Amino acid sequence: MLAIAACAGAPPSRHEYEHGAMGTTFRIVLYAADPARADRAAAAAFARIDALESVLSDWNAASELCRAAAAAAAAPGHPIALGDDLVRVLARSQAIAAATDGAFDPTLGRCTQLWRRARRRGELPEAAALAEALATTGHRHVTIDAEQRTLTAGRAGIAFDLGAIAKGDALDQALAVLRDHGLPRAIVDGGGDVLAGAPPPEGSGWIVGLAELSADATEIAPIRHAVALAHGALATSGDSWRALEIDGVRYSHILDPRSGIGLTERRLVTAIAADGATADALATALSVGGPDRAAAWLAHFPGAGARIEWLTASGMTACAFGVWPPMMSAPIESKESRRER
């Protein structure tokens, strides 16, 4: 009883953990008075992320996503049963796709597969193969019944790519686990995208560094600015991490759903939203839509905002849209600073 009482009155201390999943490194920083409790909570959060990877991966043919997509593609018009996690993420994907006029589209799976192969080979996808893949896409040809937990495809051959929302959802679920363990003062980082819970004891928010393009937009500049984040998520998308260059044209890993071709305009988008899944998907959608569509699309997501950098004939331009927090000079040793992915 004395040991328990002493532990209960102890001030919370900082604990850090790392874990590889979803092709990246997830990092948890939390505050807890009991180190053993912190360890258990972090382990449970990472186990939740691993479980989601087995459901949402489009790399693993045995994942629930791939099995459900194969069944739906082979039997258009027939509902396919889904588990709770998959129906949640697909339903959220469809809602964001509708709100962004299809700029975020979870049905680009076959196009994504072609571009992955193209990057490995260093050559553009064949036009005929790309046209065939594009004919299987379209979020409007998918119906998700959240109540019945089913997926119905209106086109044969449809495939999914949830890479622009799965990490964000994993952040949401991991932070929920930490809260269930009574540890709300935490931040979860998934390859640079972050979700913050309650702030650290000594501040009003977690200091999160912002990725920014260099003056000529050829690379990511050293971190210069940051925002204080609490009870919200931040995600960044751009072509500085994965791209294919052919004949002097740089093709991003982010595909335009209208053409199935990688974006060629130099943009870097950082989105902030109430949850990780929304921030993750909005960063991709706004990479496609650009500054012209940002304000209209963000209006569908209360409290969301974005900062977009893009290259024009006169040089780099940056602008914030929606609800964007004040920026500050980034601390040199900020461990919560956004890391390149």
C-alpha positions as CSV (number, residue, x, y, z in Angstrom):
1,M,0.0,0.0,0.0
2,L,2.9,2.4,0.8
3,A,4.5,1.7,-2.6
4,I,1.2,2.4,-4.4
5,A,0.6,5.6,-2.6
6,A,4.1,6.8,-3.3
7,C,3.7,6.0,-7.0
8,A,0.3,7.7,-7.2
9,G,1.8,11.0,-5.9
10,A,4.9,10.9,-8.1
11,P,5.1,13.5,-10.9
12,P,4.8,12.2,-14.4
13,S,8.1,11.7,-16.3
14,R,8.7,11.5,-20.0
15,H,8.9,8.1,-21.7
16,E,9.8,7.4,-25.4
17,Y,9.3,4.3,-27.5
18,E,9.9,3.3,-31.1
19,H,8.4,0.5,-33.3
20,G,8.6,-0.4,-37.0
21,A,5.3,-0.9,-38.8
22,M,3.6,0.0,-42.1
23,G,6.9,0.5,-43.8
24,T,8.0,3.3,-41.4
25,T,8.9,3.9,-37.7
26,F,6.2,4.8,-35.2
27,R,7.3,6.7,-32.2
28,I,5.4,7.4,-28.9
29,V,6.3,10.0,-26.4
30,L,4.2,10.1,-23.3
31,Y,4.2,11.3,-19.7
32,A,3.5,8.8,-16.9
33,A,4.2,8.6,-13.2
34,D,4.6,4.8,-13.3
35,P,7.2,3.5,-15.8
36,A,5.7,0.0,-15.9
37,R,2.3,1.4,-16.8
38,A,4.0,3.5,-19.5
39,D,5.6,0.4,-20.9
40,R,2.4,-1.6,-21.0
41,A,0.5,1.2,-22.7
42,A,3.1,1.7,-25.4
43,A,3.3,-2.0,-26.1
44,A,-0.5,-2.2,-26.4
45,A,-0.5,0.8,-28.7
46,F,2.1,-0.7,-31.0
47,A,0.2,-4.0,-31.0
48,R,-2.9,-2.1,-32.2
49,I,-0.8,-0.6,-35.0
50,D,0.4,-4.1,-36.0
51,A,-3.1,-5.4,-36.0
52,L,-4.2,-2.6,-38.3
53,E,-1.4,-3.2,-40.7
54,S,-2.6,-6.8,-41.1
55,V,-6.0,-5.4,-42.1
56,L,-5.2,-2.3,-44.2
57,S,-2.1,-3.3,-46.1
58,D,-2.2,-3.3,-49.9
59,W,1.2,-4.9,-50.1
60,N,0.2,-8.1,-48.3
61,A,-2.2,-10.2,-50.4
62,A,-3.3,-11.9,-47.2
63,S,-4.5,-8.7,-45.6
64,E,-8.3,-8.2,-45.1
65,L,-8.2,-5.2,-47.5
66,C,-6.7,-7.3,-50.4
67,R,-9.0,-10.2,-49.8
68,A,-12.1,-8.0,-49.6
69,A,-11.0,-6.1,-52.7
70,A,-10.4,-9.3,-54.7
71,A,-13.8,-10.6,-53.7
72,A,-15.6,-7.4,-54.6
73,A,-13.7,-7.0,-57.9
74,A,-14.7,-10.5,-58.9
75,A,-18.3,-10.0,-58.1
76,P,-19.5,-6.5,-58.8
77,G,-22.8,-5.6,-57.3
78,H,-22.5,-8.2,-54.5
79,P,-21.9,-7.0,-50.9
80,I,-18.7,-8.3,-49.3
81,A,-18.6,-8.5,-45.5
82,L,-16.0,-6.4,-43.7
83,G,-14.5,-6.3,-40.2
84,D,-14.9,-3.3,-37.9
85,D,-11.5,-1.7,-38.7
86,L,-11.7,-2.0,-42.5
87,V,-15.3,-0.7,-42.7
88,R,-14.3,2.3,-40.5
89,V,-11.4,3.3,-42.7
90,L,-13.2,2.7,-46.0
91,A,-16.2,4.6,-44.8
92,R,-14.0,7.5,-43.8
93,S,-12.1,7.3,-47.1
94,Q,-15.3,7.6,-49.0
95,A,-16.5,10.6,-47.0
96,I,-13.2,12.4,-47.6
97,A,-13.2,11.5,-51.3
98,A,-16.7,13.0,-51.7
99,A,-15.7,16.2,-49.8
100,T,-12.6,16.7,-52.0
101,D,-14.3,16.0,-55.3
102,G,-12.4,12.7,-55.6
103,A,-8.9,14.3,-55.2
104,F,-8.4,11.7,-52.5
105,D,-9.5,8.4,-54.0
106,P,-9.0,5.1,-52.2
107,T,-9.7,3.1,-55.4
108,L,-6.4,3.8,-57.1
109,G,-4.9,0.5,-56.2
110,R,-4.1,-0.8,-59.7
111,C,-2.6,2.5,-60.8
112,T,-0.5,2.6,-57.6
113,Q,0.9,-0.8,-58.4
114,L,1.9,0.3,-61.9
115,W,3.8,3.3,-60.5
116,R,5.5,1.3,-57.9
117,R,6.8,-1.0,-60.7
118,A,7.7,2.1,-62.7
119,R,9.9,3.5,-59.9
120,R,11.7,0.2,-59.5
121,R,12.4,0.0,-63.3
122,G,13.0,3.7,-63.8
123,E,10.5,4.0,-66.6
124,L,7.0,5.3,-67.1
125,P,4.0,2.8,-67.1
126,E,2.8,1.7,-70.5
127,A,-0.1,3.9,-71.7
128,A,-2.3,0.9,-72.4
129,A,-1.7,-0.7,-69.0
130,L,-2.4,2.7,-67.3
131,A,-5.6,3.2,-69.2
132,E,-6.8,-0.3,-68.2
133,A,-5.9,0.3,-64.6
134,L,-7.6,3.7,-64.6
135,A,-10.8,2.1,-65.9
136,T,-11.1,0.2,-62.6
137,T,-11.0,3.3,-60.4
138,G,-13.5,5.7,-59.0
139,H,-14.7,6.2,-55.5
140,R,-18.3,6.7,-56.8
141,H,-18.3,3.1,-57.9
142,V,-17.9,1.8,-54.4
143,T,-20.6,1.6,-51.7
144,I,-19.7,1.2,-48.1
145,D,-22.6,0.2,-45.8
146,A,-21.3,1.0,-42.3
147,E,-24.3,-0.4,-40.6
148,Q,-24.3,-3.7,-42.4
149,R,-20.5,-3.6,-42.6
150,T,-20.3,-4.4,-46.3
151,L,-18.4,-3.3,-49.4
152,T,-20.1,-3.3,-52.8
153,A,-18.1,-2.5,-56.0
154,G,-19.8,-1.3,-59.1
155,R,-16.8,-2.1,-61.3
156,A,-14.9,-5.3,-62.0
157,G,-11.2,-5.3,-61.2
158,I,-11.3,-2.6,-58.5
159,A,-8.4,-2.4,-56.0
160,F,-7.7,-0.2,-53.1
161,D,-4.7,1.9,-51.9
162,L,-5.2,3.2,-48.3
163,G,-1.6,4.4,-48.0
164,A,-2.8,8.0,-47.7
165,I,-5.1,7.3,-44.7
166,A,-3.9,4.1,-43.0
167,K,-1.1,5.7,-41.1
168,G,-3.3,8.5,-39.9
169,D,-5.9,6.0,-38.7
170,A,-3.2,4.0,-36.9
171,L,-2.2,7.2,-35.1
172,D,-5.8,7.7,-34.0
173,Q,-6.1,4.1,-32.7
174,A,-2.8,4.1,-30.9
175,L,-3.6,7.3,-29.1
176,A,-6.9,5.9,-28.1
177,V,-5.1,2.9,-26.6
178,L,-2.9,5.2,-24.5
179,R,-5.9,7.1,-23.3
180,D,-7.6,3.9,-22.3
181,H,-4.5,3.2,-20.2
182,G,-5.0,6.5,-18.4
183,L,-2.2,8.3,-20.2
184,P,-3.6,11.2,-22.2
185,R,-0.4,13.3,-22.3
186,A,1.1,11.7,-25.4
187,I,2.1,12.2,-29.0
188,V,2.3,9.5,-31.6
189,D,4.5,10.0,-34.7
190,G,4.2,7.7,-37.7
191,G,7.0,8.5,-40.2
192,G,6.6,12.2,-39.6
193,D,2.8,12.4,-39.4
194,V,1.8,13.1,-35.8
195,L,-1.2,13.0,-33.6
196,A,-1.0,14.9,-30.3
197,G,-3.1,14.2,-27.2
198,A,-3.1,16.4,-24.1
199,P,0.0,18.6,-23.9
200,P,3.1,17.9,-21.8
201,P,2.9,19.0,-18.2
202,E,5.2,22.0,-18.8
203,G,3.5,23.5,-21.9
204,S,0.3,24.2,-23.8
205,G,1.2,21.9,-26.7
206,W,3.7,19.6,-28.3
207,I,6.2,21.5,-30.4
208,V,6.1,20.0,-33.9
209,G,8.6,21.1,-36.6
210,L,7.3,21.8,-40.1
211,A,8.7,20.5,-43.3
212,E,9.4,23.2,-45.8
213,L,10.9,23.2,-49.4
214,S,14.2,24.8,-50.2
215,A,14.2,28.0,-52.2
216,D,14.3,26.2,-55.6
217,A,11.9,23.4,-54.4
218,T,14.5,20.7,-55.1
219,E,14.7,19.4,-51.5
220,I,13.4,19.7,-48.0
221,A,15.0,22.6,-46.1
222,P,16.3,22.4,-42.6
223,I,13.5,22.8,-40.0
224,R,13.0,26.5,-39.4
225,H,9.4,26.7,-38.1
226,A,7.1,24.8,-35.7
227,V,3.6,24.9,-34.3
228,A,2.3,24.0,-30.9
229,L,-0.1,21.0,-31.3
230,A,-2.5,19.5,-28.7
231,H,-5.6,17.4,-29.3
232,G,-5.0,17.4,-33.1
233,A,-3.0,15.9,-36.0
234,L,-0.5,17.1,-38.5
235,A,0.4,15.4,-41.8
236,T,2.7,16.3,-44.7
237,S,2.7,15.2,-48.3
238,G,4.9,16.0,-51.2
239,D,7.2,14.6,-53.9
240,S,10.5,15.2,-52.0
241,W,10.5,11.7,-50.5
242,R,9.4,9.4,-53.3
243,A,9.4,10.4,-57.0
244,L,10.4,9.2,-60.4
245,E,12.3,11.4,-62.8
246,I,12.1,10.7,-66.6
247,D,13.5,13.0,-69.3
248,G,13.7,15.9,-66.9
249,V,10.2,15.5,-65.6
250,R,9.7,14.6,-61.9
251,Y,6.6,12.4,-61.2
252,S,5.4,12.3,-57.6
253,H,4.2,9.1,-55.9
254,I,1.0,11.1,-55.4
255,L,-1.3,10.2,-58.3
256,D,-3.9,12.5,-59.9
257,P,-7.1,10.3,-59.8
258,R,-8.3,11.9,-63.1
259,S,-5.3,10.6,-65.1
260,G,-3.7,8.0,-62.9
261,I,-0.4,9.8,-63.5
262,G,2.0,11.1,-60.8
263,L,1.8,14.8,-60.1
264,T,4.5,16.9,-61.8
265,E,4.0,20.3,-60.0
266,R,6.3,20.9,-57.1
267,R,4.1,21.2,-54.0
268,L,4.5,20.5,-50.3
269,V,1.3,20.3,-48.2
270,T,1.0,20.2,-44.4
271,A,-2.5,19.6,-43.1
272,I,-3.9,19.9,-39.6
273,A,-7.1,18.3,-38.5
274,A,-8.8,17.0,-35.4
275,D,-7.8,13.4,-36.2
276,G,-4.9,11.6,-37.9
277,A,-7.0,9.9,-40.6
278,T,-8.4,13.2,-41.8
279,A,-5.1,15.1,-41.7
280,D,-3.4,12.3,-43.6
281,A,-6.0,12.2,-46.4
282,L,-6.3,15.9,-46.7
283,A,-2.5,16.3,-47.2
284,T,-2.8,14.1,-50.2
285,A,-6.1,15.6,-51.5
286,L,-4.6,19.1,-51.3
287,S,-1.5,18.0,-53.1
288,V,-3.8,17.1,-56.0
289,G,-6.1,20.1,-55.8
290,G,-3.6,22.7,-54.9
291,P,-4.2,26.2,-53.4
292,D,-7.2,26.9,-55.7
293,R,-9.3,24.3,-54.1
294,A,-8.0,24.4,-50.5
295,A,-10.4,26.8,-48.9
296,A,-13.5,25.1,-50.3
297,W,-12.4,21.6,-49.4
298,L,-11.2,22.6,-45.9
299,A,-14.6,24.1,-45.2
300,H,-16.0,20.6,-45.0
301,F,-13.8,19.8,-42.0
302,P,-14.3,22.1,-39.0
303,G,-11.1,23.3,-37.4
304,A,-8.9,21.9,-40.2
305,G,-6.2,24.0,-41.9
306,A,-3.4,23.6,-44.3
307,R,-0.2,25.3,-45.4
308,I,0.8,24.8,-49.1
309,E,4.1,25.6,-50.7
310,W,4.4,25.5,-54.4
311,L,6.8,26.6,-57.1
312,T,5.7,29.3,-59.6
313,A,7.6,31.0,-62.4
314,S,8.6,33.7,-59.9
315,G,9.8,31.3,-57.2
316,M,8.4,29.7,-54.1
317,T,5.0,30.7,-52.8
318,A,3.5,29.6,-49.5
319,C,0.0,30.3,-48.1
320,A,-2.1,29.0,-45.2
321,F,-5.8,28.1,-45.6
322,G,-8.5,27.3,-43.1
323,V,-7.7,27.2,-39.4
324,W,-3.9,27.4,-39.2
325,P,-2.1,27.9,-35.9
326,P,0.6,30.6,-35.3
327,M,4.1,29.5,-36.4
328,M,7.2,29.9,-34.3
329,S,10.9,29.5,-34.7
330,A,11.7,25.8,-34.3
331,P,13.8,24.8,-31.3
332,I,17.1,23.4,-32.6
333,E,16.8,20.3,-30.5
334,S,13.1,19.7,-30.8
335,K,12.6,15.9,-30.5
336,E,9.0,16.3,-31.7
337,S,10.2,18.0,-34.9
338,R,8.8,16.5,-38.1
339,R,11.3,14.0,-39.5
340,E,11.6,13.3,-43.2
341,R,9.8,10.2,-44.4
